[in-house]
Amino acid sequence: MKTKSILTSTLALVLLVVGIVGCATEAQEQAKLAEQAKISRAAAEQTALSKVPGGTVKEAELEKEDGKLVWSFDITTPGTTDITEVLVDANTGAVVSVEKEKAKDEAKEKTEESKK
């Protein structure tokens, strides 16, 4: 019984450490990408919101997409569960793409990303 308790505690500790290390690694990667961006998040967000009237940013991140550094914004709109994803070039400020996604597709995408 004591061995089972020790194993359970050890497993919990390992999972906690892995989670902390994963978050730290992602934060470091975001910091490196932010150093490369010429367009601020605020400026890119304003550009993205201009493409989705009445929208609210649900989530934002700086990422490499097809070899290009972009600000990615998931924007919600009142009256719908759809998400509009707007990509803004982090070096020029130009809109790269605007795509509507169903809420279920967005959830599926998040699940796939968390597995990586």
Stockholm file with secondary structure:
# STOCKHOLM 1.0

chainA/1-116         MKTKSILTSTLALVLLVVGIVGCATEAQEQAKLAEQAKISRAAAEQTALSKVPGGTVKEAELEKEDGKLVWSFDITTPGTTDITEVLVDANTGAVVSVEKEKAKDEAKEKTEESKK
#=GR chainA/1-116 SS CHHHHHHHHHHHHHHHHHHHHHHHHHHHHHHHHHHHCSSCHHHHHHHHHHTSTTCEEEEEEEEEETTEEEEEEEEECTTCCCEEEEEEETTTCCEEEEEEECHHHHHHHHHHHHHC
#=GC SS_cons         CHHHHHHHHHHHHHHHHHHHHHHHHHHHHHHHHHHHCSSCHHHHHHHHHHTSTTCEEEEEEEEEETTEEEEEEEEECTTCCCEEEEEEETTTCCEEEEEEECHHHHHHHHHHHHHC
//
